[in-house]
Amino acid sequence: MQQTTQNKTPRLKFMVILAAAISVVLIFTITPWHIMPTLVTEDVTVIAVTEYGCVGESILGISVVVSDCSAGVGDKISATFYVPAMQQNGYYDRIEDKLAMVNP
């Protein structure tokens, strides 16, 4: 008597390899370190003095309120604030450049 064995396709292995490949692609395209806030300390220029403190504008164009400030308008003071990493590392600029190449 002759036994016949059928070779089944390794679906489980294929699904695991496919899931691993998709997860690697997602990690490198939708990276969380572009979204996480980064603590930045820089000198900001005071643009207004309010009852809550001084309002300054950073080099990145972000308005920052510094409490307990005795500076005047136009002075430079040191401020620590959180910025999304995308603004600091130029991620937005690279995306805009790519979109400009695609759009006519």
LINTA-V808081 format. One record per run of one state. SS is the DSSP state (alpha for helix, beta for strand, coil for the rest). FROM is the first residue (numbers start at 1). LEN is the number of residues. If there is no record, write none. Layout:
<<SS/FROM/LEN> <SS/FROM/LEN>>
This chain:
<<coil/1/10> <alpha/11/19> <coil/30/2> <alpha/32/3> <coil/35/2> <beta/37/14> <coil/51/2> <beta/53/5> <coil/58/5> <beta/63/4> <coil/67/9> <beta/76/9> <alpha/85/5> <coil/90/1> <alpha/91/12> <coil/103/2>>
